[in-house]
Amino acid sequence: LVVACEMSILGNMKIFDLPNLPVDYVIANRWKVARFLGNGLFGSVYDVIDMQSENEEHYAAKVELIDSFPALKTEIEILKKVKHKDHICKLITCGKENDINYMIMTLAGKNLLQIQNEIPNNAFKYADVCKIAIHCFEAIKELHEEQYVHGDIKQENFAVSRDGSFNNVYLLDFGIAKKFCLKEALLVRTGYKEDAIACFFMLISIELKRMELLELLSRADQLSSSVNCGSPKSASVSLDTIRQATELGEKLWRRTTAASTTDEQDDASTVELSITVDSKVGLLGDDAHSKHLARRARQLIDPFQKSVDESRGSIVMQAVQASCDEVTENWSGQHALKKRNAWTKMKKEHYYVLVPGTETKPTVQSTDGPRPSGHCWTAISETQTGFRKVVVDYVDTLLHGELGLRFRNRCLEAVKQLDNQYAVTMWENVQLLADLMLSSFKRGENGFVDRSSSEYKLNFGRLVLDYLQKQFVEFMRGVVKERLHQAQMGAVPGAPGLVTAFLNVLMPTPYPGYEDVLVNQQPIWAIIYYCLRAGHVQAAKAVAEEAGPALFAVVRAFRRLDPVTSEPMDFKDEDALLLEYEKAANTTGDPYKRAVYCWLTLNDWMESVPVFDRIEDWLWIKLRQTVLTERRLSMAKQPESKYRVNLLPLEALQEVVLFEHGEKYFLRHRSPLVYWTALWFSGQLEAAIEFMCRQGELLRSCAVHVALSLYADGLLACDDEHDDIQGPLLDVSRGRSPLCRLNLVRLVVSYTSQFENESPSVALKYFYLLRRFHDHNQNSMFAVCFEKLLRQQADRNHLLGWIDETGLHKLGCIDSYKLERHRTIAYVAKTAHARGQWQLALQCYELVDDMDKALQLLINMLFSVVTRQERDDGLRTAVLKLANKIHDRLTSGNAKRNTVTLFQKILLIGNYFTIYFHREFSKAFQLLRRINLIPMNAIEKDYYVSSTSDLPDKIRLLLPELMLSYMNMLIEDCKLFHCESNQRGFSGANSKDDLKAMAEALISFASLIRLRLPGGFLGLLVHKKAALI
């Protein structure tokens, strides 16, 4: 109550605005915002990247507005004093920038409430509860040791480590923490005021979540009664139920649609909105605001309708907010303002963003679409789901021998379903460039385009130049169409008229410092430049000829150009043109004149020309220089020049973009599309893909599938023989063409690792696209990736298939890949055998019908376990059980006869020892006779001694254990003769003398065979014979 009185009543409390930083916003020229993490009462938290670190490490940034409640100051003071604690995040730095206060600290993982909502039944395991509790108590203890009390202990303020484990728990949010006062060396409690503050802030947090729906419903109430062209009076509509809110939203949509149709018919008509727009209240008038306060006060007493669940409330909020935004966007401004905004939007859509070197900063959009929220994973999931469907359909067509599905086209269709302009622009350019390259270049025998040939470099420059010029023509037409009254475009068609109209809009008055004459009130050098920029060389030549003798040298240069390619047919007159420009270089102030000379000759003046301040203009002039260079180098006899000629082959241009400028240089404008454009249109497809892989999950998904589509088209530079999972993602080597090579195997494997445990069959589809790659041991990467995927699965039968007890083959996912099945399973068997995974190896050998190797593996396993008793691991039982199953369905197939005989013999020995260990001596004695390896009397001794040398080594090594067990059974049989019943024993002996004779025959056999027996073995047999009394 004390706190409520101090801060006034809840309805009149000041609601502080929260900072809203876009993705890629840079704090203090160092900390780049990567994603939004969450909001508090007075500030927001973001995941930021340290651009000055080599590994681009992630940190947490807590931001608040300067004019908001100063909660960050207290938290900074506390973190400075507890910086050496294990359970509190470390403070890195803090400061002010523009209108925000910020604090950078180490980044933790999810909080306990988020984790609890994700686990089944919202219940932690007992062991995890104990571990979390211990860490939480230690965190609170560390804070108390510094004489601070937190004041807001709850699940949201405890976070685990970034890896998601419970090995450490961090205490967060010290905004309302208080310090104990030292008084006479005692800690004095500050009173109940702090307890009330903590409780009060918890109530505010709950109330703000409930107020969001009430706020939107009240705005919809006022807006629906105000958007009425005929009646400006507000209607009092009560939105007490969700159904009424939905009906009102539909009614509001119909009214706005009708009003929009009326305005399109008559641009002069306007709609009067009787809405009071306030920065804090929003679309609320005075009556609506008082109604909202009354409703808020009522909601403090009466709980909100229990029948309205969160999902339906979310739907209504989205519908009402969309209607509010639609009406505000369409009718809040004047018609001219809307047209001007549309023009700006059109320029951005046509790729008109600035390159490094200019001070103007383009508007930055989030690379992951809308601002991240609690459901930001939905967009990523939709992206991955759309791409997965495309890959699955594409692989299915390949497996069925069809080639009708265009993988790249389907990917573009999937991306267009997303609301992300970066992704759509990226894929449209991929589609365009790939189509142009495939239509102009032929694939080699290996199925790939030779990108190192001089013909490719020359034609690639021409293709990109033609594309950039056509894009600029469309841009000029859009600008002129939006400003027809200002453009004053005449009825005469042609490039000069379009350029003049464009210049009338771009520069109503001639720019200062222009040289020579004016044509249609515009500088002639500007007209010539924009004609060249649009690809109309003949129009530029005609304009230059109209200027008279002043431009005679330029006209002569135009005349020596090829009318088809616009390239010099020879370089004989280049010296004269260079000499003329060298004379005027120090005196001319016309930037467009310098730009025209950069287009005509090979020089290095373009870096100082302000006309090339946009990324597409910069690329256009660079590629023009590249085309001239490649044309010059392709001549049989290269011309010599007295003046400096700046050659710029395609490799040099790529090195300029990748090394001299680099990523940080182009990202000064915070738009990843700028750097991607420079890489893509300079022919560095692999570097562009690698760069986009680091720009958020959505663009990473796009980049992976761009790489797959280019590989399918034969346009990607990669190494089929040496790419592997552990290699670097991008291999860059100066002086090589292409400059970069992409490790497609690592790219795909790292991407599928996100979902291979949940959808192994889908991951297998991706791996099939890597079937032509091989590791250093010439193993198929499809087989390598399949083996890696198999090791991570609990149920391997789903992927491999299995042989049931009846011998019927049950199919698995691998059986769909008929051409790769045998080779892949054989590789898995070989790898599993080498790692000691005998069950998996045995299953694979049986699936590929390689029974010889399967039996050899079983023989080795049986030999290692048959003579030992069962242990806790159950290995002996498992081996014998599996061996008996295979023996039951064994046929004379691929296994060798000797191998089958040895397997049957050693399996019989194993079954004998199983019965022997269970002390079923009668059955064991009969089975020992079937084994037929040990003499049962003196007559058989010589035969078995001579046949022992022909036995396989593994059988010979089992003879000592067989003889020892036989002697033990004789001793047990001897004990039966001491019984009163005097019954006959299981060995068939009639007396003890018969048993002794059998024992003597065994000892004599052991001494005669050529086998190195264990030390003291004969003595042990003699000692046991003495027990036959």
Buried (B, 14 or more C-beta within 10 A) or exposed (E): EEBEEEBEEBEEEEEBEBBEBEBBBBBEEBBBBBBBBBBBBBBBBBBBBBEEEEEEEBBBBBBBBEEBEEBBEBBBBBBEBBEEBEBBBBBBBBEEBEEBBBBBBBBBBBBBBBBBEEEEEEEBEEEBEEBBEEBBEBBBEBBEEEEBBBBBEBBBBBBBBEEEEBEBBBBBBBBBBBBBEEEEEEEEEEEEEBBBBBEBBEEBBEEEEBBEBBBBBBBBBBBBBBBBBEEEEBEEBEBEEBEBBBBBBEBBBEBBEEBBEEBEEEEEEEBEBBBBEEEEBBBBBEBBBEBBBEBBEEBEEEEEEEEEEEEEBEEBBEBBBEBBEBBBEBBEEEEEEBEBEEBEEBBBEBBBBBBBEEEEEBEBBBBBBEEBEEEBEEBBEBBBEBBBEBBBEBBEBBBEEEEEBBBBEBBBEBBBEBEBBBBBBBBEBBBBBBBBBBEBBEEEEEEBBBBEEBEBBBBBBBBBBEBBBEBBBEBBBBBBEBBEEEBBBEEEEBBBBBBBBBBBBBEEEEBEEBBBEEBBEBBBBBBBBBBBBBBBBBBBBBBBBBBEEEBEBBBEBBEBBEEEBBBBEEBEBBBEBBEBBEEEBEEBEBBBBBBBBBBBBBBEBBEEBEBBBBBBBBBBBBBBBBBBBBBBEEEEEEEEBEBEBBBBBBBBBBBBBBEEBEBEBBBBBBBBBBBBBBBBBBBBBBBBBBBBBBBBBBBBBBBBBBBBBBBBBBBBBBBBEBBBBEBEBBBBEEEEBBBBBBBBBBBBBBBBEBBBEEBBBBBBBBBBBBBBBBBEEEBBBBBBBBBBBBBEBEEBEBBBBBBEEEEEEEEBBBBBBEEBBBBBBBBBBBBBBEEEBBBBBBBBBBBBBBBBBBBBBBBBBBBEBBBEEEEEEEBBEBBBEBBEBBBEEBEEEBBEEEBBEBBBBBBBBBBBBBBBBEEEBEBBBEBBEEBEBBBBBBEBBEEBBEEBEEBBEBBBBBBBBBBBBBBBBBBBBBEBBEEEEEEEBBBEBEEBEBBBBBBBBBBBBBEBBEBEBEEEBEEBBBEBBEEBE
